[in-house]
Amino acid sequence: MSISDLFARGGVAMWPLLFLSFLTLSTIIERAWFWSKILTHEREISGRVLEAARRDWDAATEIARKSSSQPIGRFLYSALELQDPDPEVFELALQASADEELNAMRRGDKVLETTIALAPLLGLLGTVLGLISSLSSIRIGDLGTGAAEGVGLGISEALISTAAGLIVAITALAFYRLFQSFVFGQAKIFRQSGNELELLYRKERLPLVRRNALNASSLSSESIVPQSTAGENP
């Protein structure tokens, strides 16, 4: 029996299942392409940025900026691009960027969730409609005759839509769980990289910024004092 025959015998529920299958397949292909470009670069970019941050903060900022096509690059650059912020602002920038990137990574999840929930129900609906159609044509006197055999064939065909719905739902569920594992992995990388970058900022960059600010304030005070003294002693 060919696929077209199975589709024709599955009943009216096969049409919405066909639509769901195309929608699910397109989502899976798009997400697979998305993740294929991310999973091979995130640790490399993170390592380069953090290594540069230990030596030269400006170099780390430039590396993150050039890697802004990747989520991890945009995540790190969101804090590095700030001009000597307070530690709280630095942390908030990382958190906001992480939320935005992780939300983008979850795109398509609603489609897969809808397919997982709806496909089995559509298949069951097709089976129920097929059973109603098959059993409505049989009478008690037809039991044991050729008409009853036809009803049995109709029932077997009615189950096709249930099998199709389960196949679509199971496929969607498998890829949904796979993509969720990728998101959890990225969240872990973001957390580790963000914590290490924030620690470097607090330990190395922030004391330097405050020291430079203090020196600038001292120089400004020294330049003001002689001027005021000269004004008092003409």
C-alpha positions as semicolon CSV with decimal commas, in nm:
position;residue;x (nm);y (nm);z (nm)
1;M;0,000;0,000;0,000
2;S;0,148;0,334;-0,104
3;I;0,160;0,651;0,105
4;S;-0,105;0,813;-0,114
5;D;-0,336;0,516;-0,051
6;L;-0,280;0,539;0,322
7;F;-0,350;0,911;0,313
8;A;-0,672;0,861;0,118
9;R;-0,794;0,590;0,354
10;G;-0,703;0,788;0,666
11;G;-1,002;1,018;0,630
12;V;-1,049;1,390;0,667
13;A;-0,822;1,412;0,973
14;M;-0,524;1,343;0,748
15;W;-0,540;1,693;0,599
16;P;-0,477;1,886;0,923
17;L;-0,216;1,625;1,013
18;L;-0,047;1,689;0,680
19;F;-0,044;2,063;0,754
20;L;0,100;2,001;1,101
21;S;0,366;1,771;0,960
22;F;0,482;2,031;0,706
23;L;0,483;2,302;0,973
24;T;0,679;2,079;1,211
25;L;0,926;1,975;0,942
26;S;0,997;2,335;0,841
27;T;1,049;2,431;1,206
28;I;1,285;2,139;1,263
29;I;1,493;2,225;0,955
30;E;1,515;2,594;1,052
31;R;1,613;2,517;1,411
32;A;1,865;2,252;1,303
33;W;2,031;2,506;1,072
34;F;2,029;2,763;1,352
35;W;2,194;2,531;1,604
36;S;2,449;2,398;1,354
37;K;2,596;2,749;1,331
38;I;2,612;2,798;1,709
39;L;2,724;2,478;1,876
40;T;3,070;2,472;1,714
41;H;3,172;2,829;1,806
42;E;3,044;2,932;2,146
43;R;3,322;2,789;2,364
44;E;3,594;2,912;2,130
45;I;3,457;3,269;2,130
46;S;3,404;3,269;2,504
47;G;3,757;3,145;2,569
48;R;3,914;3,406;2,340
49;V;3,721;3,694;2,497
50;L;3,794;3,590;2,854
51;E;4,161;3,528;2,780
52;A;4,192;3,872;2,621
53;A;4,008;4,033;2,915
54;R;4,282;3,916;3,150
55;R;4,541;4,114;2,951
56;D;4,364;4,394;2,767
57;W;4,003;4,496;2,823
58;D;3,982;4,687;2,495
59;A;4,108;4,384;2,300
60;A;3,841;4,168;2,464
61;T;3,576;4,422;2,367
62;E;3,694;4,418;2,006
63;I;3,690;4,037;1,988
64;A;3,336;4,027;2,127
65;R;3,226;4,296;1,881
66;K;3,364;4,102;1,584
67;S;3,184;3,790;1,713
68;S;2,848;3,964;1,746
69;S;2,703;3,737;1,478
70;Q;2,701;3,464;1,744
71;P;2,480;3,472;2,058
72;I;2,776;3,432;2,294
73;G;2,952;3,723;2,125
74;R;2,650;3,950;2,159
75;F;2,607;3,839;2,519
76;L;2,962;3,930;2,622
77;Y;2,972;4,247;2,414
78;S;2,656;4,380;2,582
79;A;2,859;4,436;2,900
80;L;3,200;4,502;2,747
81;E;3,074;4,792;2,536
82;L;2,970;4,988;2,844
83;Q;3,203;5,268;2,950
84;D;3,333;5,170;3,295
85;P;2,992;5,096;3,448
86;D;2,911;5,017;3,808
87;P;2,928;4,643;3,889
88;E;2,549;4,633;3,927
89;V;2,498;4,783;3,581
90;F;2,754;4,540;3,437
91;E;2,565;4,245;3,584
92;L;2,227;4,375;3,468
93;A;2,357;4,415;3,112
94;L;2,466;4,051;3,109
95;Q;2,135;3,930;3,251
96;A;1,927;4,129;3,003
97;S;2,132;4,008;2,709
98;A;2,115;3,646;2,828
99;D;1,735;3,663;2,854
100;E;1,708;3,808;2,505
101;E;1,938;3,550;2,347
102;L;1,777;3,253;2,521
103;N;1,431;3,370;2,414
104;A;1,553;3,380;2,055
105;M;1,688;3,027;2,091
106;R;1,344;2,906;2,200
107;R;1,182;3,028;1,881
108;G;0,982;2,747;1,725
109;D;0,912;2,575;2,056
110;K;0,545;2,677;2,047
111;V;0,502;2,514;1,707
112;L;0,649;2,187;1,830
113;E;0,449;2,201;2,154
114;T;0,128;2,254;1,956
115;T;0,209;1,959;1,731
116;I;0,288;1,735;2,026
117;A;-0,049;1,814;2,186
118;L;-0,269;1,836;1,879
119;A;-0,147;1,564;1,643
120;P;-0,258;1,265;1,859
121;L;-0,598;1,425;1,914
122;L;-0,647;1,480;1,542
123;G;-0,549;1,121;1,477
124;L;-0,795;1,001;1,740
125;L;-1,066;1,220;1,590
126;G;-1,006;1,067;1,250
127;T;-1,035;0,719;1,401
128;V;-1,359;0,803;1,578
129;L;-1,509;0,945;1,259
130;G;-1,397;0,637;1,068
131;L;-1,550;0,406;1,328
132;I;-1,878;0,596;1,317
133;S;-1,886;0,566;0,940
134;S;-1,804;0,194;0,947
135;L;-2,038;0,091;1,227
136;S;-2,331;0,296;1,100
137;S;-2,359;0,073;0,794
138;I;-2,379;-0,259;0,980
139;R;-2,691;-0,427;1,109
140;I;-2,730;-0,708;1,358
141;G;-2,833;-0,949;1,084
142;D;-2,511;-0,879;0,896
143;L;-2,291;-1,034;1,166
144;G;-2,086;-1,321;1,027
145;T;-2,148;-1,220;0,668
146;G;-1,939;-1,041;0,410
147;A;-2,076;-0,706;0,528
148;A;-1,915;-0,761;0,868
149;E;-1,580;-0,827;0,703
150;G;-1,612;-0,495;0,525
151;V;-1,672;-0,325;0,859
152;G;-1,354;-0,484;0,996
153;L;-1,161;-0,344;0,700
154;G;-1,314;-0,004;0,762
155;I;-1,207;-0,012;1,128
156;S;-0,849;-0,099;1,032
157;E;-0,842;0,191;0,789
158;A;-0,987;0,422;1,055
159;L;-0,684;0,349;1,274
160;I;-0,451;0,490;1,009
161;S;-0,515;0,846;1,124
162;T;-0,427;0,755;1,484
163;A;-0,098;0,602;1,371
164;A;-0,023;0,909;1,158
165;G;-0,097;1,145;1,446
166;L;0,131;0,951;1,679
167;I;0,414;0,949;1,424
168;V;0,393;1,326;1,380
169;A;0,371;1,389;1,756
170;I;0,660;1,155;1,844
171;T;0,883;1,317;1,581
172;A;0,801;1,665;1,713
173;L;0,861;1,552;2,073
174;A;1,202;1,403;1,992
175;F;1,329;1,721;1,827
176;Y;1,166;1,941;2,092
177;R;1,360;1,765;2,366
178;L;1,680;1,784;2,159
179;F;1,646;2,159;2,105
180;Q;1,561;2,212;2,472
181;S;1,885;2,037;2,569
182;F;2,073;2,278;2,341
183;V;1,907;2,576;2,511
184;F;1,997;2,443;2,857
185;G;2,356;2,397;2,741
186;Q;2,373;2,754;2,613
187;A;2,226;2,885;2,938
188;K;2,503;2,704;3,127
189;I;2,771;2,855;2,901
190;F;2,621;3,202;2,939
191;R;2,616;3,167;3,316
192;Q;2,975;3,045;3,337
193;S;3,112;3,302;3,093
194;G;2,914;3,586;3,246
195;N;3,025;3,502;3,600
196;E;3,389;3,480;3,495
197;L;3,373;3,806;3,300
198;E;3,205;3,983;3,592
199;L;3,469;3,849;3,829
200;L;3,747;3,978;3,603
201;Y;3,578;4,315;3,589
202;R;3,548;4,341;3,967
203;K;3,901;4,218;4,040
204;E;4,106;4,376;3,761
205;R;3,920;4,636;3,560
206;L;3,717;4,811;3,831
207;P;4,012;4,889;4,066
208;L;4,200;5,036;3,769
209;V;3,903;5,252;3,673
210;R;3,863;5,380;4,028
211;R;4,237;5,446;4,060
212;N;4,239;5,647;3,739
213;A;3,935;5,842;3,853
214;L;4,102;5,916;4,186
215;N;4,423;6,034;4,015
216;A;4,224;6,258;3,783
217;S;4,040;6,406;4,080
218;S;4,368;6,469;4,263
219;L;4,523;6,643;3,963
220;S;4,216;6,859;3,927
221;S;4,231;6,960;4,293
222;E;4,603;7,046;4,271
223;S;4,544;7,269;3,970
224;I;4,268;7,461;4,150
225;V;4,458;7,528;4,476
226;P;4,747;7,735;4,327
227;Q;4,504;7,948;4,131
228;S;4,306;8,035;4,444
229;T;4,629;8,113;4,638
230;A;4,752;8,342;4,365
231;G;4,425;8,535;4,379
232;E;4,460;8,597;4,753
233;N;4,821;8,729;4,728
234;P;4,842;8,983;4,446
